[in-house]
């Protein structure tokens, strides 16, 4: 299957719907992006890794906000009790001792100023637009579509398994402590994606809803892909850094 626009035209069994969703990841998840392969092959310089960490922070920082948006829309207390774990994972008990704080630690470990990372002002315009589009999607589409958009977590353990050992092996200034953000993520992602997938399987009970959840996952994969496209355009060769964005030469 190379296109997903009419994947659920005639309705799908739950097993077939899950198969299509997993195929979306197999074809469109950003572990396939050339920039990811450059990263894992050791081809990026420190400035390119810094740009990646700084821009990815914008995405990490919006995750609990989009999850709070989803939480506010859910009427089922059982759903809310499960979904709020995502916010706790990223914010931690105090707001700065969870996943977001560990991402700031990653960025600082690569040589970036923490305040500049948190401010997000040096992020690429395309990064900010992509992150904003994701937050808007989760607030304006159906709850089912918002939940389905989170199913990229089905594939995140794969990219972490590729990224972390490769970065440790190929960049001598990267340490396990710098990459501590990733340590709990495979377990968290498996827990969260299991819940979200079960929710989608239960509630996508018409062909129209099935197509909507497929489209939602495609949209989310496109968001992640577009972020890497923007990084590659700005910091690859020859490089076209937009005005006001992070410049590794100025650090």
Long-range contacts (C-beta under 8 A, 24 or more apart in sequence): 1-27, 2-27, 4-214, 4-215, 4-218, 5-215, 6-211, 7-210, 7-211, 7-214, 8-207, 8-208, 8-210, 8-211, 8-214, 9-207, 9-211, 10-207, 11-206, 11-207, 11-210, 12-207, 12-210, 14-201, 17-200, 17-201, 17-204, 17-210, 17-213, 17-214, 18-197, 18-201, 20-214, 21-148, 21-151, 21-154, 21-197, 21-200, 21-213, 21-214, 21-217, 22-154, 24-214, 24-217, 24-218, 24-221, 25-151, 25-152, 25-154, 25-155, 25-217, 25-221, 28-218, 28-221, 28-222, 28-225, 29-152, 29-155, 29-158, 29-159, 29-221, 29-224, 30-159, 30-221, 30-224, 30-225, 30-227, 30-228, 31-155, 31-158, 31-159, 31-162, 33-225, 33-228, 33-229, 33-232, 34-232, 35-228, 35-231, 35-232, 35-236, 36-159, 36-162, 36-163, 36-228, 39-163, 39-166, 39-167, 40-162, 40-163, 40-166, 40-167, 40-170, 41-166, 41-170, 42-166, 42-169, 42-170, 42-171, 45-248, 46-110, 46-111, 46-171, 46-173, 46-248, 47-235, 47-248, 47-249, 47-251, 48-231, 48-235, 48-236, 48-248, 49-110, 49-171, 49-174, 50-107, 50-110, 50-111, 50-112, 50-246, 50-248, 50-251, 51-231, 51-234, 51-235, 51-246, 51-248, 52-231, 53-103, 53-106, 53-107, 53-110, 53-112, 53-117, 54-107, 54-112, 54-116, 54-117, 54-122, 54-123, 54-246, 55-123, 55-124, 55-127, 55-227, 55-230, 55-231, 55-246, 56-103, 56-227, 57-100, 57-103, 57-104, 57-107, 57-117, 57-118, 57-120, 57-123, 58-120, 58-123, 58-127, 58-128, 58-131, 59-127, 59-130, 59-131, 59-134, 59-224, 59-227, 60-90, 60-99, 60-100, 60-103, 61-100, 61-118, 61-120, 62-131, 62-134, 62-135, 63-90, 63-99, 63-100, 64-90, 64-91, 64-100, 65-135, 66-134, 66-135, 66-138, 66-139, 66-146, 69-135, 69-138, 69-139, 69-146, 70-138, 70-143, 70-146, 70-147, 73-139, 73-143, 73-146, 74-143, 79-199, 82-195, 83-195, 85-191, 85-192, 86-188, 86-192, 89-184, 89-188, 99-181, 99-184, 99-185, 102-180, 102-181, 103-181, 105-177, 105-178, 105-180, 105-181, 106-178, 106-179, 106-180, 106-181, 109-174, 109-175, 109-177, 109-178, 110-173, 110-174, 110-178, 111-251, 112-251, 121-244, 122-244, 122-245, 122-246, 123-245, 123-246, 124-230, 124-231, 124-234, 124-242, 124-245, 124-246, 125-242, 125-245, 126-226, 126-227, 126-229, 126-230, 127-227, 127-230, 127-231, 130-223, 130-226, 130-227, 130-230, 131-223, 133-223, 134-220, 134-223, 137-216, 137-219, 141-212, 141-216, 142-212, 144-199, 144-200, 144-203, 144-204, 144-209, 144-212, 144-213, 145-212, 145-213, 145-215, 145-216, 146-216, 147-196, 147-199, 147-200, 148-196, 148-200, 148-204, 148-212, 148-213, 148-214, 148-216, 148-217, 149-216, 149-217, 149-219, 149-220, 150-192, 150-193, 150-196, 150-220, 151-193, 151-196, 151-197, 151-200, 151-213, 151-217, 151-220, 152-217, 152-220, 152-221, 152-224, 153-189, 153-190, 153-192, 153-193, 153-196, 154-189, 154-193, 154-197, 156-185, 156-186, 156-189, 157-185, 157-186, 157-189, 157-190, 160-185, 160-186, 161-186
